[in-house]
Amino acid sequence: MKTFTLEEAKQDLDKVLEHAKQGGTVIITGEDNQAYKLVSMYIPKKGPRKAGRLKGKIKITDEFYEPLPEFEPYTK
């Protein structure tokens, strides 16, 4: 973990980002004891969605279409 003041972080942003990119945590302290935590994280790029990707993996039995016993008073 490395701590920078807001002014130091502004002047040497590349160094701050590089430290975070290598897995380190960066704390940036500002005015009035305000602090900011900078952590690098990987966000994977999602590809386009594919229609029918789960086809054949979900089975709906005939029991699914039978009326529920809780609703029997309302169906008569």
N, CA, C and O atoms as a Tripos MOL2 file, in Angstrom:
@<TRIPOS>MOLECULE
protein
  304   303    76     0     0
PROTEIN
NO_CHARGES

@<TRIPOS>ATOM
      1 N           0.8470   -1.1650    0.0000 N.3       1 MET1
      2 CA          0.0000    0.0000    0.0000 C.3       1 MET1
      3 C           0.8960    1.2330    0.0000 C.2       1 MET1
      4 O           1.8670    1.3230    0.7520 O.2       1 MET1
      5 N           0.5470    2.1640   -0.8520 N.am      2 LYS2
      6 CA          1.3180    3.3900   -0.9640 C.3       2 LYS2
      7 C           0.3830    4.5770   -0.7840 C.2       2 LYS2
      8 O          -0.7540    4.5510   -1.2550 O.2       2 LYS2
      9 N           0.8530    5.6070   -0.1130 N.am      3 THR3
     10 CA          0.0380    6.7890    0.1440 C.3       3 THR3
     11 C           0.6360    7.9940   -0.5730 C.2       3 THR3
     12 O           1.8410    8.2400   -0.5250 O.2       3 THR3
     13 N          -0.2480    8.7390   -1.2410 N.am      4 PHE4
     14 CA          0.1460    9.9600   -1.9400 C.3       4 PHE4
     15 C          -0.7770   11.0820   -1.4940 C.2       4 PHE4
     16 O          -1.9300   10.8500   -1.1310 O.2       4 PHE4
     17 N          -0.2590   12.2850   -1.5270 N.am      5 THR5
     18 CA         -1.1450   13.4280   -1.3310 C.3       5 THR5
     19 C          -1.8250   13.6920   -2.6710 C.2       5 THR5
     20 O          -1.3960   13.1820   -3.7070 O.2       5 THR5
     21 N          -2.8690   14.4780   -2.6410 N.am      6 LEU6
     22 CA         -3.5910   14.7880   -3.8760 C.3       6 LEU6
     23 C          -2.6860   15.4940   -4.8820 C.2       6 LEU6
     24 O          -2.7540   15.2230   -6.0810 O.2       6 LEU6
     25 N          -1.8530   16.3840   -4.4000 N.am      7 GLU7
     26 CA         -0.9300   17.1080   -5.2780 C.3       7 GLU7
     27 C           0.1070   16.1600   -5.8950 C.2       7 GLU7
     28 O           0.4030   16.2570   -7.0860 O.2       7 GLU7
     29 N           0.6540   15.2530   -5.0940 N.am      8 GLU8
     30 CA          1.6230   14.2820   -5.6220 C.3       8 GLU8
     31 C           0.9770   13.3950   -6.6820 C.2       8 GLU8
     32 O           1.5820   13.1000   -7.7120 O.2       8 GLU8
     33 N          -0.2460   12.9790   -6.4180 N.am      9 ALA9
     34 CA         -0.9480   12.1170   -7.3720 C.3       9 ALA9
     35 C          -1.2150   12.8500   -8.6860 C.2       9 ALA9
     36 O          -1.1180   12.2540   -9.7590 O.2       9 ALA9
     37 N          -1.5510   14.1350   -8.6080 N.am     10 LYS10
     38 CA         -1.7880   14.9260   -9.8140 C.3      10 LYS10
     39 C          -0.5070   15.0720  -10.6340 C.2      10 LYS10
     40 O          -0.5290   14.9820  -11.8610 O.2      10 LYS10
     41 N           0.6060   15.2970   -9.9420 N.am     11 GLN11
     42 CA          1.8700   15.5200  -10.6350 C.3      11 GLN11
     43 C           2.4310   14.2460  -11.2540 C.2      11 GLN11
     44 O           3.0440   14.2940  -12.3200 O.2      11 GLN11
     45 N           2.2290   13.1200  -10.6010 N.am     12 ASP12
     46 CA          2.8320   11.8730  -11.0790 C.3      12 ASP12
     47 C           1.7800   10.7760  -11.2100 C.2      12 ASP12
     48 O           1.9100    9.7050  -10.6170 O.2      12 ASP12
     49 N           0.7490   11.0510  -11.9810 N.am     13 LEU13
     50 CA         -0.3630   10.1220  -12.1420 C.3      13 LEU13
     51 C           0.0720    8.7840  -12.7430 C.2      13 LEU13
     52 O          -0.4520    7.7350  -12.3660 O.2      13 LEU13
     53 N           1.0230    8.8160  -13.6680 N.am     14 ASP14
     54 CA          1.5040    7.5710  -14.2760 C.3      14 ASP14
     55 C           2.0940    6.6330  -13.2230 C.2      14 ASP14
     56 O           1.8520    5.4260  -13.2640 O.2      14 ASP14
     57 N           2.8510    7.1680  -12.2980 N.am     15 LYS15
     58 CA          3.4620    6.3680  -11.2420 C.3      15 LYS15
     59 C           2.3860    5.7790  -10.3260 C.2      15 LYS15
     60 O           2.4810    4.6190   -9.9260 O.2      15 LYS15
     61 N           1.3780    6.5640   -9.9980 N.am     16 VAL16
     62 CA          0.2800    6.1100   -9.1400 C.3      16 VAL16
     63 C          -0.4820    4.9840   -9.8180 C.2      16 VAL16
     64 O          -0.7540    3.9560   -9.1980 O.2      16 VAL16
     65 N          -0.8240    5.1670  -11.0740 N.am     17 LEU17
     66 CA         -1.5740    4.1420  -11.8140 C.3      17 LEU17
     67 C          -0.7560    2.8760  -12.0090 C.2      17 LEU17
     68 O          -1.3030    1.7750  -11.9400 O.2      17 LEU17
     69 N           0.5320    3.0090  -12.2500 N.am     18 GLU18
     70 CA          1.3990    1.8430  -12.4250 C.3      18 GLU18
     71 C           1.4550    1.0260  -11.1380 C.2      18 GLU18
     72 O           1.4200   -0.2040  -11.1830 O.2      18 GLU18
     73 N           1.5410    1.6920  -10.0020 N.am     19 HIS19
     74 CA          1.5650    0.9860   -8.7230 C.3      19 HIS19
     75 C           0.2590    0.2050   -8.5210 C.2      19 HIS19
     76 O           0.2880   -0.9410   -8.0720 O.2      19 HIS19
     77 N          -0.8650    0.8120   -8.8460 N.am     20 ALA20
     78 CA         -2.1540    0.1370   -8.7150 C.3      20 ALA20
     79 C          -2.2700   -1.0150   -9.7090 C.2      20 ALA20
     80 O          -2.8220   -2.0670   -9.3880 O.2      20 ALA20
     81 N          -1.7470   -0.8120  -10.9140 N.am     21 LYS21
     82 CA         -1.8220   -1.8410  -11.9560 C.3      21 LYS21
     83 C          -1.0360   -3.0930  -11.5610 C.2      21 LYS21
     84 O          -1.4160   -4.2000  -11.9400 O.2      21 LYS21
     85 N           0.0310   -2.9360  -10.8190 N.am     22 GLN22
     86 CA          0.8480   -4.0690  -10.3950 C.3      22 GLN22
     87 C           0.2620   -4.7840   -9.1800 C.2      22 GLN22
     88 O           0.9000   -5.6660   -8.6050 O.2      22 GLN22
     89 N          -0.9510   -4.4030   -8.7930 N.am     23 GLY23
     90 CA         -1.6190   -5.0960   -7.6960 C.3      23 GLY23
     91 C          -1.5600   -4.3670   -6.3730 C.2      23 GLY23
     92 O          -2.0860   -4.8580   -5.3750 O.2      23 GLY23
     93 N          -0.9440   -3.2310   -6.3450 N.am     24 GLY24
     94 CA         -0.8480   -2.4830   -5.1020 C.3      24 GLY24
     95 C          -2.0790   -1.6190   -4.8600 C.2      24 GLY24
     96 O          -2.8130   -1.2810   -5.7880 O.2      24 GLY24
     97 N          -2.2840   -1.2770   -3.6160 N.am     25 THR25
     98 CA         -3.3690   -0.3790   -3.2450 C.3      25 THR25
     99 C          -2.7860    1.0100   -3.0480 C.2      25 THR25
    100 O          -1.7350    1.1750   -2.4280 O.2      25 THR25
    101 N          -3.4760    2.0010   -3.5780 N.am     26 VAL26
    102 CA         -3.0090    3.3770   -3.4850 C.3      26 VAL26
    103 C          -4.0270    4.1790   -2.6850 C.2      26 VAL26
    104 O          -5.2230    4.1430   -2.9710 O.2      26 VAL26
    105 N          -3.5470    4.8940   -1.6910 N.am     27 ILE27
    106 CA         -4.3780    5.7980   -0.9140 C.3      27 ILE27
    107 C          -3.9680    7.2190   -1.2760 C.2      27 ILE27
    108 O          -2.7930    7.5740   -1.1920 O.2      27 ILE27
    109 N          -4.9330    8.0210   -1.6730 N.am     28 ILE28
    110 CA         -4.6720    9.4180   -2.0110 C.3      28 ILE28
    111 C          -5.3690   10.2700   -0.9620 C.2      28 ILE28
    112 O          -6.5880   10.2040   -0.8010 O.2      28 ILE28
    113 N          -4.5920   11.0610   -0.2580 N.am     29 THR29
    114 CA         -5.1640   11.9140    0.7830 C.3      29 THR29
    115 C          -5.3530   13.3140    0.2390 C.2      29 THR29
    116 O          -4.4670   13.8730   -0.4070 O.2      29 THR29
    117 N          -6.5220   13.8710    0.5090 N.am     30 GLY30
    118 CA         -6.8410   15.2050    0.0210 C.3      30 GLY30
    119 C          -7.0100   16.1780    1.1560 C.2      30 GLY30
    120 O          -6.4790   15.9810    2.2490 O.2      30 GLY30
    121 N          -7.7480   17.2250    0.8900 N.am     31 GLU31
    122 CA         -7.9970   18.2560    1.8890 C.3      31 GLU31
    123 C          -8.9710   17.7410    2.9470 C.2      31 GLU31
    124 O          -9.7590   16.8330    2.6830 O.2      31 GLU31
    125 N          -8.9150   18.3120    4.1200 N.am     32 ASP32
    126 CA         -9.8260   17.9900    5.2250 C.3      32 ASP32
    127 C          -9.8190   16.5030    5.5670 C.2      32 ASP32
    128 O         -10.8600   15.9380    5.9030 O.2      32 ASP32
    129 N          -8.6490   15.8680    5.4820 N.am     33 ASN33
    130 CA         -8.4750   14.4500    5.8030 C.3      33 ASN33
    131 C          -9.3570   13.5280    4.9600 C.2      33 ASN33
    132 O          -9.6630   12.4090    5.3730 O.2      33 ASN33
    133 N          -9.7570   13.9900    3.8030 N.am     34 GLN34
    134 CA        -10.5100   13.1530    2.8700 C.3      34 GLN34
    135 C          -9.5290   12.2050    2.1950 C.2      34 GLN34
    136 O          -8.4600   12.6310    1.7600 O.2      34 GLN34
    137 N          -9.8810   10.9180    2.1020 N.am     35 ALA35
    138 CA         -8.9770    9.9380    1.4990 C.3      35 ALA35
    139 C          -9.7020    9.1650    0.4080 C.2      35 ALA35
    140 O         -10.9110    8.9490    0.4800 O.2      35 ALA35
    141 N          -8.9540    8.7580   -0.5910 N.am     36 TYR36
    142 CA         -9.4830    7.9970   -1.7210 C.3      36 TYR36
    143 C          -8.6410    6.7420   -1.8770 C.2      36 TYR36
    144 O          -7.4130    6.8000   -1.8050 O.2      36 TYR36
    145 N          -9.2890    5.6200   -2.0900 N.am     37 LYS37
    146 CA         -8.5830    4.3530   -2.2590 C.3      37 LYS37
    147 C          -8.6680    3.9550   -3.7300 C.2      37 LYS37
    148 O          -9.7550    3.8720   -4.3020 O.2      37 LYS37
    149 N          -7.5260    3.7150   -4.3230 N.am     38 LEU38
    150 CA         -7.4430    3.3550   -5.7350 C.3      38 LEU38
    151 C          -6.9410    1.9190   -5.8390 C.2      38 LEU38
    152 O          -5.8410    1.5990   -5.3880 O.2      38 LEU38
    153 N          -7.7630    1.0610   -6.4390 N.am     39 VAL39
    154 CA         -7.4120   -0.3450   -6.5940 C.3      39 VAL39
    155 C          -7.6400   -0.7220   -8.0460 C.2      39 VAL39
    156 O          -8.6830   -0.4070   -8.6190 O.2      39 VAL39
    157 N          -6.6770   -1.3870   -8.6340 N.am     40 SER40
    158 CA         -6.8120   -1.8300  -10.0160 C.3      40 SER40
    159 C          -7.6560   -3.0960  -10.0700 C.2      40 SER40
    160 O          -7.5290   -3.9720   -9.2140 O.2      40 SER40
    161 N          -8.5130   -3.1890  -11.0720 N.am     41 MET41
    162 CA         -9.3010   -4.4050  -11.2540 C.3      41 MET41
    163 C          -9.4800   -4.6660  -12.7410 C.2      41 MET41
    164 O          -9.5330   -3.7410  -13.5520 O.2      41 MET41
    165 N          -9.5710   -5.9380  -13.0770 N.am     42 TYR42
    166 CA         -9.7170   -6.3420  -14.4640 C.3      42 TYR42
    167 C         -11.2000   -6.5220  -14.7720 C.2      42 TYR42
    168 O         -11.8910   -7.2600  -14.0700 O.2      42 TYR42
    169 N         -11.6840   -5.8670  -15.7960 N.am     43 ILE43
    170 CA        -13.0680   -6.0180  -16.2330 C.3      43 ILE43
    171 C         -13.0270   -6.6850  -17.6000 C.2      43 ILE43
    172 O         -12.6250   -6.0690  -18.5870 O.2      43 ILE43
    173 N         -13.4480   -7.9560  -17.6540 N.am     44 PRO44
    174 CA        -13.3700   -8.6630  -18.9290 C.3      44 PRO44
    175 C         -14.3440   -8.0850  -19.9530 C.2      44 PRO44
    176 O         -15.4540   -7.6710  -19.6180 O.2      44 PRO44
    177 N         -13.9090   -8.0680  -21.1790 N.am     45 LYS45
    178 CA        -14.7470   -7.5730  -22.2560 C.3      45 LYS45
    179 C         -15.7380   -8.6670  -22.6410 C.2      45 LYS45
    180 O         -15.3520   -9.8050  -22.9050 O.2      45 LYS45
    181 N         -16.9990   -8.3120  -22.6680 N.am     46 LYS46
    182 CA        -18.0370   -9.2710  -23.0130 C.3      46 LYS46
    183 C         -18.2640   -9.2470  -24.5120 C.2      46 LYS46
    184 O         -18.2830   -8.1910  -25.1430 O.2      46 LYS46
    185 N         -18.4320  -10.4150  -25.0550 N.am     47 GLY47
    186 CA        -18.7190  -10.5180  -26.4760 C.3      47 GLY47
    187 C         -20.2070  -10.3510  -26.7290 C.2      47 GLY47
    188 O         -20.9820  -10.1730  -25.7900 O.2      47 GLY47
    189 N         -20.6070  -10.4070  -27.9780 N.am     48 PRO48
    190 CA        -22.0280  -10.2720  -28.2850 C.3      48 PRO48
    191 C         -22.8190  -11.4680  -27.7560 C.2      48 PRO48
    192 O         -22.3070  -12.5860  -27.6970 O.2      48 PRO48
    193 N         -24.0560  -11.2230  -27.3790 N.am     49 ARG49
    194 CA        -24.9120  -12.2890  -26.8660 C.3      49 ARG49
    195 C         -25.3370  -13.1980  -28.0200 C.2      49 ARG49
    196 O         -25.5370  -12.7460  -29.1480 O.2      49 ARG49
    197 N         -25.4690  -14.4770  -27.7140 N.am     50 LYS50
    198 CA        -25.8560  -15.4650  -28.7260 C.3      50 LYS50
    199 C         -27.2530  -15.9810  -28.4210 C.2      50 LYS50
    200 O         -27.5030  -16.4720  -27.3200 O.2      50 LYS50
    201 N         -28.1480  -15.8780  -29.3610 N.am     51 ALA51
    202 CA        -29.5030  -16.3990  -29.1880 C.3      51 ALA51
    203 C         -29.4670  -17.9220  -29.2250 C.2      51 ALA51
    204 O         -28.7640  -18.5100  -30.0470 O.2      51 ALA51
    205 N         -30.2230  -18.5580  -28.3370 N.am     52 GLY52
    206 CA        -30.3210  -20.0110  -28.3280 C.3      52 GLY52
    207 C         -29.1710  -20.7190  -27.6520 C.2      52 GLY52
    208 O         -28.9920  -21.9200  -27.8480 O.2      52 GLY52
    209 N         -28.4030  -20.0220  -26.8780 N.am     53 ARG53
    210 CA        -27.2270  -20.6040  -26.2410 C.3      53 ARG53
    211 C         -27.5820  -21.7000  -25.2350 C.2      53 ARG53
    212 O         -26.8100  -22.6390  -25.0420 O.2      53 ARG53
    213 N         -28.7480  -21.5830  -24.5940 N.am     54 LEU54
    214 CA        -29.1660  -22.5680  -23.6010 C.3      54 LEU54
    215 C         -30.1590  -23.5850  -24.1650 C.2      54 LEU54
    216 O         -30.7430  -24.3620  -23.4110 O.2      54 LEU54
    217 N         -30.3490  -23.5830  -25.4610 N.am     55 LYS55
    218 CA        -31.3010  -24.5010  -26.0750 C.3      55 LYS55
    219 C         -30.9220  -25.9430  -25.7630 C.2      55 LYS55
    220 O         -29.7810  -26.3590  -25.9630 O.2      55 LYS55
    221 N         -31.9070  -26.6980  -25.2650 N.am     56 GLY56
    222 CA        -31.6820  -28.0910  -24.9330 C.3      56 GLY56
    223 C         -31.1780  -28.3240  -23.5240 C.2      56 GLY56
    224 O         -31.0580  -29.4730  -23.1000 O.2      56 GLY56
    225 N         -30.8800  -27.2710  -22.7900 N.am     57 LYS57
    226 CA        -30.3620  -27.4190  -21.4310 C.3      57 LYS57
    227 C         -31.4500  -27.2620  -20.3730 C.2      57 LYS57
    228 O         -31.2420  -27.6290  -19.2160 O.2      57 LYS57
    229 N         -32.6100  -26.7220  -20.7540 N.am     58 ILE58
    230 CA        -33.7130  -26.5330  -19.8260 C.3      58 ILE58
    231 C         -34.8630  -27.4230  -20.2660 C.2      58 ILE58
    232 O         -35.2910  -27.3840  -21.4200 O.2      58 ILE58
    233 N         -35.3530  -28.2180  -19.3410 N.am     59 LYS59
    234 CA        -36.4720  -29.1220  -19.6330 C.3      59 LYS59
    235 C         -37.6810  -28.6800  -18.8280 C.2      59 LYS59
    236 O         -37.5840  -28.4940  -17.6150 O.2      59 LYS59
    237 N         -38.8280  -28.5070  -19.4940 N.am     60 ILE60
    238 CA        -40.0810  -28.1840  -18.8290 C.3      60 ILE60
    239 C         -40.9870  -29.4020  -18.9770 C.2      60 ILE60
    240 O         -41.3520  -29.7960  -20.0850 O.2      60 ILE60
    241 N         -41.3410  -29.9890  -17.8330 N.am     61 THR61
    242 CA        -42.1810  -31.1870  -17.8480 C.3      61 THR61
    243 C         -43.6500  -30.7890  -17.9200 C.2      61 THR61
    244 O         -43.9910  -29.6180  -17.7520 O.2      61 THR61
    245 N         -44.5190  -31.7680  -18.1700 N.am     62 ASP62
    246 CA        -45.9570  -31.5170  -18.2390 C.3      62 ASP62
    247 C         -46.5100  -31.0610  -16.8880 C.2      62 ASP62
    248 O         -47.5320  -30.3770  -16.8430 O.2      62 ASP62
    249 N         -45.8580  -31.4260  -15.8040 N.am     63 GLU63
    250 CA        -46.2760  -31.0180  -14.4690 C.3      63 GLU63
    251 C         -46.2750  -29.4920  -14.3170 C.2      63 GLU63
    252 O         -47.0310  -28.9490  -13.5120 O.2      63 GLU63
    253 N         -45.4540  -28.8260  -15.0620 N.am     64 PHE64
    254 CA        -45.3630  -27.3630  -15.0090 C.3      64 PHE64
    255 C         -46.6880  -26.7080  -15.3720 C.2      64 PHE64
    256 O         -47.0380  -25.6650  -14.8210 O.2      64 PHE64
    257 N         -47.4310  -27.3190  -16.3010 N.am     65 TYR65
    258 CA        -48.6700  -26.7330  -16.7990 C.3      65 TYR65
    259 C         -49.8960  -27.1010  -15.9710 C.2      65 TYR65
    260 O         -50.9780  -26.5730  -16.2280 O.2      65 TYR65
    261 N         -49.7660  -27.9810  -14.9940 N.am     66 GLU66
    262 CA        -50.8900  -28.3680  -14.1450 C.3      66 GLU66
    263 C         -51.2080  -27.2390  -13.1790 C.2      66 GLU66
    264 O         -50.2990  -26.5420  -12.7260 O.2      66 GLU66
    265 N         -52.5050  -27.0420  -12.8500 N.am     67 PRO67
    266 CA        -52.8620  -25.9580  -11.9180 C.3      67 PRO67
    267 C         -52.3150  -26.2180  -10.5220 C.2      67 PRO67
    268 O         -52.2110  -27.3640  -10.0840 O.2      67 PRO67
    269 N         -51.9700  -25.1490   -9.8370 N.am     68 LEU68
    270 CA        -51.4570  -25.2600   -8.4840 C.3      68 LEU68
    271 C         -52.6070  -25.4930   -7.4990 C.2      68 LEU68
    272 O         -53.6700  -24.8860   -7.6310 O.2      68 LEU68
    273 N         -52.3950  -26.3690   -6.5160 N.am     69 PRO69
    274 CA        -53.4630  -26.6430   -5.5540 C.3      69 PRO69
    275 C         -53.8820  -25.4030   -4.7500 C.2      69 PRO69
    276 O         -55.0300  -25.3160   -4.3140 O.2      69 PRO69
    277 N         -52.9850  -24.4630   -4.5520 N.am     70 GLU70
    278 CA        -53.3030  -23.2540   -3.7890 C.3      70 GLU70
    279 C         -54.3440  -22.3930   -4.4990 C.2      70 GLU70
    280 O         -55.0730  -21.6430   -3.8500 O.2      70 GLU70
    281 N         -54.4190  -22.4940   -5.8110 N.am     71 PHE71
    282 CA        -55.3350  -21.6800   -6.5790 C.3      71 PHE71
    283 C         -56.6230  -22.4080   -6.9450 C.2      71 PHE71
    284 O         -57.4410  -21.8650   -7.6880 O.2      71 PHE71
    285 N         -56.8200  -23.6080   -6.4490 N.am     72 GLU72
    286 CA        -58.0230  -24.3950   -6.7640 C.3      72 GLU72
    287 C         -59.3190  -23.6760   -6.3960 C.2      72 GLU72
    288 O         -60.2690  -23.7420   -7.1750 O.2      72 GLU72
    289 N         -59.4110  -22.9850   -5.2380 N.am     73 PRO73
    290 CA        -60.6630  -22.2710   -4.9240 C.3      73 PRO73
    291 C         -61.0180  -21.1870   -5.9480 C.2      73 PRO73
    292 O         -62.1920  -20.8620   -6.1250 O.2      73 PRO73
    293 N         -60.0240  -20.6390   -6.6090 N.am     74 TYR74
    294 CA        -60.2840  -19.5570   -7.5710 C.3      74 TYR74
    295 C         -60.6600  -20.0820   -8.9540 C.2      74 TYR74
    296 O         -61.1830  -19.3280   -9.7750 O.2      74 TYR74
    297 N         -60.4050  -21.3480   -9.2230 N.am     75 THR75
    298 CA        -60.6730  -21.8850  -10.5540 C.3      75 THR75
    299 C         -62.0350  -22.5500  -10.6470 C.2      75 THR75
    300 O         -62.4300  -22.9610  -11.7390 O.2      75 THR75
    301 N         -62.7680  -22.6740   -9.5490 N.am     76 LYS76
    302 CA        -64.0930  -23.3250   -9.5850 C.3      76 LYS76
    303 C         -65.1990  -22.3320   -9.6910 C.2      76 LYS76
    304 O         -66.3690  -22.7120   -9.7320 O.2      76 LYS76
@<TRIPOS>BOND
     1     1     2 1
     2     2     3 1
     3     3     4 2
     4     3     5 am
     5     5     6 1
     6     6     7 1
     7     7     8 2
     8     7     9 am
     9     9    10 1
    10    10    11 1
    11    11    12 2
    12    11    13 am
    13    13    14 1
    14    14    15 1
    15    15    16 2
    16    15    17 am
    17    17    18 1
    18    18    19 1
    19    19    20 2
    20    19    21 am
    21    21    22 1
    22    22    23 1
    23    23    24 2
    24    23    25 am
    25    25    26 1
    26    26    27 1
    27    27    28 2
    28    27    29 am
    29    29    30 1
    30    30    31 1
    31    31    32 2
    32    31    33 am
    33    33    34 1
    34    34    35 1
    35    35    36 2
    36    35    37 am
    37    37    38 1
    38    38    39 1
    39    39    40 2
    40    39    41 am
    41    41    42 1
    42    42    43 1
    43    43    44 2
    44    43    45 am
    45    45    46 1
    46    46    47 1
    47    47    48 2
    48    47    49 am
    49    49    50 1
    50    50    51 1
    51    51    52 2
    52    51    53 am
    53    53    54 1
    54    54    55 1
    55    55    56 2
    56    55    57 am
    57    57    58 1
    58    58    59 1
    59    59    60 2
    60    59    61 am
    61    61    62 1
    62    62    63 1
    63    63    64 2
    64    63    65 am
    65    65    66 1
    66    66    67 1
    67    67    68 2
    68    67    69 am
    69    69    70 1
    70    70    71 1
    71    71    72 2
    72    71    73 am
    73    73    74 1
    74    74    75 1
    75    75    76 2
    76    75    77 am
    77    77    78 1
    78    78    79 1
    79    79    80 2
    80    79    81 am
    81    81    82 1
    82    82    83 1
    83    83    84 2
    84    83    85 am
    85    85    86 1
    86    86    87 1
    87    87    88 2
    88    87    89 am
    89    89    90 1
    90    90    91 1
    91    91    92 2
    92    91    93 am
    93    93    94 1
    94    94    95 1
    95    95    96 2
    96    95    97 am
    97    97    98 1
    98    98    99 1
    99    99   100 2
   100    99   101 am
   101   101   102 1
   102   102   103 1
   103   103   104 2
   104   103   105 am
   105   105   106 1
   106   106   107 1
   107   107   108 2
   108   107   109 am
   109   109   110 1
   110   110   111 1
   111   111   112 2
   112   111   113 am
   113   113   114 1
   114   114   115 1
   115   115   116 2
   116   115   117 am
   117   117   118 1
   118   118   119 1
   119   119   120 2
   120   119   121 am
   121   121   122 1
   122   122   123 1
   123   123   124 2
   124   123   125 am
   125   125   126 1
   126   126   127 1
   127   127   128 2
   128   127   129 am
   129   129   130 1
   130   130   131 1
   131   131   132 2
   132   131   133 am
   133   133   134 1
   134   134   135 1
   135   135   136 2
   136   135   137 am
   137   137   138 1
   138   138   139 1
   139   139   140 2
   140   139   141 am
   141   141   142 1
   142   142   143 1
   143   143   144 2
   144   143   145 am
   145   145   146 1
   146   146   147 1
   147   147   148 2
   148   147   149 am
   149   149   150 1
   150   150   151 1
   151   151   152 2
   152   151   153 am
   153   153   154 1
   154   154   155 1
   155   155   156 2
   156   155   157 am
   157   157   158 1
   158   158   159 1
   159   159   160 2
   160   159   161 am
   161   161   162 1
   162   162   163 1
   163   163   164 2
   164   163   165 am
   165   165   166 1
   166   166   167 1
   167   167   168 2
   168   167   169 am
   169   169   170 1
   170   170   171 1
   171   171   172 2
   172   171   173 am
   173   173   174 1
   174   174   175 1
   175   175   176 2
   176   175   177 am
   177   177   178 1
   178   178   179 1
   179   179   180 2
   180   179   181 am
   181   181   182 1
   182   182   183 1
   183   183   184 2
   184   183   185 am
   185   185   186 1
   186   186   187 1
   187   187   188 2
   188   187   189 am
   189   189   190 1
   190   190   191 1
   191   191   192 2
   192   191   193 am
   193   193   194 1
   194   194   195 1
   195   195   196 2
   196   195   197 am
   197   197   198 1
   198   198   199 1
   199   199   200 2
   200   199   201 am
   201   201   202 1
   202   202   203 1
   203   203   204 2
   204   203   205 am
   205   205   206 1
   206   206   207 1
   207   207   208 2
   208   207   209 am
   209   209   210 1
   210   210   211 1
   211   211   212 2
   212   211   213 am
   213   213   214 1
   214   214   215 1
   215   215   216 2
   216   215   217 am
   217   217   218 1
   218   218   219 1
   219   219   220 2
   220   219   221 am
   221   221   222 1
   222   222   223 1
   223   223   224 2
   224   223   225 am
   225   225   226 1
   226   226   227 1
   227   227   228 2
   228   227   229 am
   229   229   230 1
   230   230   231 1
   231   231   232 2
   232   231   233 am
   233   233   234 1
   234   234   235 1
   235   235   236 2
   236   235   237 am
   237   237   238 1
   238   238   239 1
   239   239   240 2
   240   239   241 am
   241   241   242 1
   242   242   243 1
   243   243   244 2
   244   243   245 am
   245   245   246 1
   246   246   247 1
   247   247   248 2
   248   247   249 am
   249   249   250 1
   250   250   251 1
   251   251   252 2
   252   251   253 am
   253   253   254 1
   254   254   255 1
   255   255   256 2
   256   255   257 am
   257   257   258 1
   258   258   259 1
   259   259   260 2
   260   259   261 am
   261   261   262 1
   262   262   263 1
   263   263   264 2
   264   263   265 am
   265   265   266 1
   266   266   267 1
   267   267   268 2
   268   267   269 am
   269   269   270 1
   270   270   271 1
   271   271   272 2
   272   271   273 am
   273   273   274 1
   274   274   275 1
   275   275   276 2
   276   275   277 am
   277   277   278 1
   278   278   279 1
   279   279   280 2
   280   279   281 am
   281   281   282 1
   282   282   283 1
   283   283   284 2
   284   283   285 am
   285   285   286 1
   286   286   287 1
   287   287   288 2
   288   287   289 am
   289   289   290 1
   290   290   291 1
   291   291   292 2
   292   291   293 am
   293   293   294 1
   294   294   295 1
   295   295   296 2
   296   295   297 am
   297   297   298 1
   298   298   299 1
   299   299   300 2
   300   299   301 am
   301   301   302 1
   302   302   303 1
   303   303   304 2
@<TRIPOS>SUBSTRUCTURE
     1 MET1         2 RESIDUE 1 A MET
     2 LYS2         6 RESIDUE 1 A LYS
     3 THR3        10 RESIDUE 1 A THR
     4 PHE4        14 RESIDUE 1 A PHE
     5 THR5        18 RESIDUE 1 A THR
     6 LEU6        22 RESIDUE 1 A LEU
     7 GLU7        26 RESIDUE 1 A GLU
     8 GLU8        30 RESIDUE 1 A GLU
     9 ALA9        34 RESIDUE 1 A ALA
    10 LYS10       38 RESIDUE 1 A LYS
    11 GLN11       42 RESIDUE 1 A GLN
    12 ASP12       46 RESIDUE 1 A ASP
    13 LEU13       50 RESIDUE 1 A LEU
    14 ASP14       54 RESIDUE 1 A ASP
    15 LYS15       58 RESIDUE 1 A LYS
    16 VAL16       62 RESIDUE 1 A VAL
    17 LEU17       66 RESIDUE 1 A LEU
    18 GLU18       70 RESIDUE 1 A GLU
    19 HIS19       74 RESIDUE 1 A HIS
    20 ALA20       78 RESIDUE 1 A ALA
    21 LYS21       82 RESIDUE 1 A LYS
    22 GLN22       86 RESIDUE 1 A GLN
    23 GLY23       90 RESIDUE 1 A GLY
    24 GLY24       94 RESIDUE 1 A GLY
    25 THR25       98 RESIDUE 1 A THR
    26 VAL26      102 RESIDUE 1 A VAL
    27 ILE27      106 RESIDUE 1 A ILE
    28 ILE28      110 RESIDUE 1 A ILE
    29 THR29      114 RESIDUE 1 A THR
    30 GLY30      118 RESIDUE 1 A GLY
    31 GLU31      122 RESIDUE 1 A GLU
    32 ASP32      126 RESIDUE 1 A ASP
    33 ASN33      130 RESIDUE 1 A ASN
    34 GLN34      134 RESIDUE 1 A GLN
    35 ALA35      138 RESIDUE 1 A ALA
    36 TYR36      142 RESIDUE 1 A TYR
    37 LYS37      146 RESIDUE 1 A LYS
    38 LEU38      150 RESIDUE 1 A LEU
    39 VAL39      154 RESIDUE 1 A VAL
    40 SER40      158 RESIDUE 1 A SER
    41 MET41      162 RESIDUE 1 A MET
    42 TYR42      166 RESIDUE 1 A TYR
    43 ILE43      170 RESIDUE 1 A ILE
    44 PRO44      174 RESIDUE 1 A PRO
    45 LYS45      178 RESIDUE 1 A LYS
    46 LYS46      182 RESIDUE 1 A LYS
    47 GLY47      186 RESIDUE 1 A GLY
    48 PRO48      190 RESIDUE 1 A PRO
    49 ARG49      194 RESIDUE 1 A ARG
    50 LYS50      198 RESIDUE 1 A LYS
    51 ALA51      202 RESIDUE 1 A ALA
    52 GLY52      206 RESIDUE 1 A GLY
    53 ARG53      210 RESIDUE 1 A ARG
    54 LEU54      214 RESIDUE 1 A LEU
    55 LYS55      218 RESIDUE 1 A LYS
    56 GLY56      222 RESIDUE 1 A GLY
    57 LYS57      226 RESIDUE 1 A LYS
    58 ILE58      230 RESIDUE 1 A ILE
    59 LYS59      234 RESIDUE 1 A LYS
    60 ILE60      238 RESIDUE 1 A ILE
    61 THR61      242 RESIDUE 1 A THR
    62 ASP62      246 RESIDUE 1 A ASP
    63 GLU63      250 RESIDUE 1 A GLU
    64 PHE64      254 RESIDUE 1 A PHE
    65 TYR65      258 RESIDUE 1 A TYR
    66 GLU66      262 RESIDUE 1 A GLU
    67 PRO67      266 RESIDUE 1 A PRO
    68 LEU68      270 RESIDUE 1 A LEU
    69 PRO69      274 RESIDUE 1 A PRO
    70 GLU70      278 RESIDUE 1 A GLU
    71 PHE71      282 RESIDUE 1 A PHE
    72 GLU72      286 RESIDUE 1 A GLU
    73 PRO73      290 RESIDUE 1 A PRO
    74 TYR74      294 RESIDUE 1 A TYR
    75 THR75      298 RESIDUE 1 A THR
    76 LYS76      302 RESIDUE 1 A LYS
